[in-house]
Amino acid sequence: MSVIESTTGLAGKDRYTISEVAVITGLTAHTLRWYERIGLMPHVDRSHTGQRRFTERDLHWLAFVGKLRLTGMPVADMVRYAELVREGDHTRDERRELLEATRRDVLSRITELQDTLAVLDIKISHYGTASGGTPS
């Protein structure tokens, strides 16, 4: 079961409106339209009245984009990744390299956060054991 299926309760539905996708993803309709405009979203189908109709595949893509956002990947790199996906299998190596660079950045940030956590733990411990001492 995917993240979308386990969290939305809407798995198996064929088409979603922009307002439904906004509720499911936590993104605003404005952000979803912007993603489409800048090329971060693949082509979104339209109904006969012109309303966007998102698919399960679109929801999975948005979930992945959400993870990329959490990594701190710049929007330009996310758009580049989306372009490479649309270009086809011959771009697999370039896509992998982009993801590997992002992974290295994430690991570096994790190390920095672990160091920061250790400092906080020392300070918290100090306050827990100091009786009447001055904070450092």
C-alpha positions, 0 to 999 in steps of 0.5 A: 500500500502506498503513502497515498492509499494509506493516508487518504482513504481515497485509493482507487478513485479514478480522477480527483479535482484540484480541491480534492488534491489540495486536501489530500496533499496539503498543498494549495490549489495555487501551488498545484497550478504553479507546479503545473505551470513551471513544469514540475507536474506532468500534463494534468488531464482536463474534463470537458469543462476544462477542470483539472482532473488528477490521477492516482499517478499524479498523487504519487508524483506529488508525494514524491515531490513532497519528499524532494521538498523535505530534502531541501532540493531547490525547485529548479533541480526538482523541475530538472528531475521532472524534465528528465523523467519526461525525456525517458529512460535514457536519462536514468543515469542523470536522474540517479546522479541528481538524487545521489547529490541530494542524498549527500546533502541530506546526510550532511544535514543529518550530521549537522543536526546530530551535532546540534542535538548533542549540544542541546542534550549537554545543555539540557543535562546541565539544567537537569543536574545543576542545582542553583548553578548559573546556566552556561 
